[in-house]
Amino acid sequence: MLRIHFEDRDLARVQIAAEPDPLWETVLAMHHLVPPGRGVPVFGPWRARARRELDERGLLPAARLIGALAPAHAPYFPDFLTPDAARDGLAAGLAAIRDTPRGRLLAETARAALPARLPRWRGALAAGSRRPLDELAAALREVHGAVIAPEWTEAGATVDSDRGARARTLCRDGVDRLLDSYRPALRWEPPVLHVDYPHDRDLRLRGRGLRLIPSHFCWRRPIALADPGLPPVLVHPVEHATSWAPATTRGRHPQALCTLLGRTRARILAALDAPATTGELARRLRVSAPSASEHVSALREANLARSRRDGGCVVHALTPLGTALLHGELAPAGGAVQRRPPGLTAVPGSSALRLPGSGPAPRRSGPAAAGR
């Protein structure tokens, strides 16, 4: 259990990161890739594509270097891998890694027991060489470019959905309710935030506040920096749709959706897989707020989206019919019973569906019509 101790002044300095942190996402993504093996199902499509991309670009050694420095199940990995400077972007974060003081490097690599995994790397650091840091920065940059940057819009949408919900709670009910909204992974018992954590420790904020970083690739439990002297952060998982996949593969027939709805309206439909306000949709898709509002209205009129007021804002989400259209789940697969959107009925003896008032079900001929 991690216990984060707040003072009154810390409550006024709680922040929610505006977007995913590029270095946290890169390091945590490697937990799903290195070593290879069966991973979290929700990342399955991304993992297959990422491994193929790393192999084709000759970046498997770079990924293994990052994985060796930050193993998935290790109780600790060096804090210098995820510097606070990365809040200003990947380039700023990589510059901070290259500038890590030698004393800190030696202390953190020793704590992470690197000699057993990277003896030459550790030896070069002990000799005063900065080459390992240059190699690490290059590995992070190349791996990020190969398997994180292509999913950045998707990761940003997932994180933005979580951040939007937290921000609405903060605006409507204050910091107290915000911290309480992270249950069950976090338990707020003022003035202490209890965090599900692999080992027992205390973190005293002492007026520095806490930066909450929602993460696309963080999984199961939150992560904090080990050094209590560094700016306090808490990286936490966000909720993923079980059908999450890169935007280019979401749904069975993305081009058909664009033809049917138009490109922007199809993108709005896909973005609403995670509930959002009009402003959040506009930011995610880089369209104007009036345009986003117009497209949501059209989807709502077609019973593909619905809207509800949440405090001072309106949150939009897909209806069951909209979800079915997006993910191509209208027809049963392999004889399994599928959940159907309200208002759709199955045509007897077939996998087809029809809307009420659309006329009689079509007749079928041949052996299938006679039953089994």
Stockholm file with secondary structure:
# STOCKHOLM 1.0

chainA/1-372         MLRIHFEDRDLARVQIAAEPDPLWETVLAMHHLVPPGRGVPVFGPWRARARRELDERGLLPAARLIGALAPAHAPYFPDFLTPDAARDGLAAGLAAIRDTPRGRLLAETARAALPARLPRWRGALAAGSRRPLDELAAALREVHGAVIAPEWTEAGATVDSDRGARARTLCRDGVDRLLDSYRPALRWEPPVLHVDYPHDRDLRLRGRGLRLIPSHFCWRRPIALADPGLPPVLVHPVEHATSWAPATTRGRHPQALCTLLGRTRARILAALDAPATTGELARRLRVSAPSASEHVSALREANLARSRRDGGCVVHALTPLGTALLHGELAPAGGAVQRRPPGLTAVPGSSALRLPGSGPAPRRSGPAAAGR
#=GR chainA/1-372 SS CEEEECCHHHHTTEEECSSCCHHHHHHHHHTTTSSCSCCCGGGHHHHHHHHHHHHHTTCHHHHHHHHHHSCTTCSCCCGGGSCGGGGGCHHHHHHHHHTCCHHHHHHHHHHTTGGGTCHHHHHHHHTTCCHHHHHHHHHHHHHIIIIIGGGHHHHHHHHHHHHHHHHHHHHHHCHHHHHHTTTTTEEEETTEEEECCSSCEEEECTTSCEEEEEESSCCSSCEECSCTTSCCEEEEECCCCTTCCCTTTSSSCHHHHHHHHCHHHHHHHHHTTSCEEHHHHHHHHTCCHHHHHHHHHHHHHTTSEEEEEETTEEEEEECHHHHHHHHTCSSCSTTCCCCCCTTCEECTTSSCEECTTSCSCCCCCSGGGGCC
#=GC SS_cons         CEEEECCHHHHTTEEECSSCCHHHHHHHHHTTTSSCSCCCGGGHHHHHHHHHHHHHTTCHHHHHHHHHHSCTTCSCCCGGGSCGGGGGCHHHHHHHHHTCCHHHHHHHHHHTTGGGTCHHHHHHHHTTCCHHHHHHHHHHHHHIIIIIGGGHHHHHHHHHHHHHHHHHHHHHHCHHHHHHTTTTTEEEETTEEEECCSSCEEEECTTSCEEEEEESSCCSSCEECSCTTSCCEEEEECCCCTTCCCTTTSSSCHHHHHHHHCHHHHHHHHHTTSCEEHHHHHHHHTCCHHHHHHHHHHHHHTTSEEEEEETTEEEEEECHHHHHHHHTCSSCSTTCCCCCCTTCEECTTSSCEECTTSCSCCCCCSGGGGCC
//
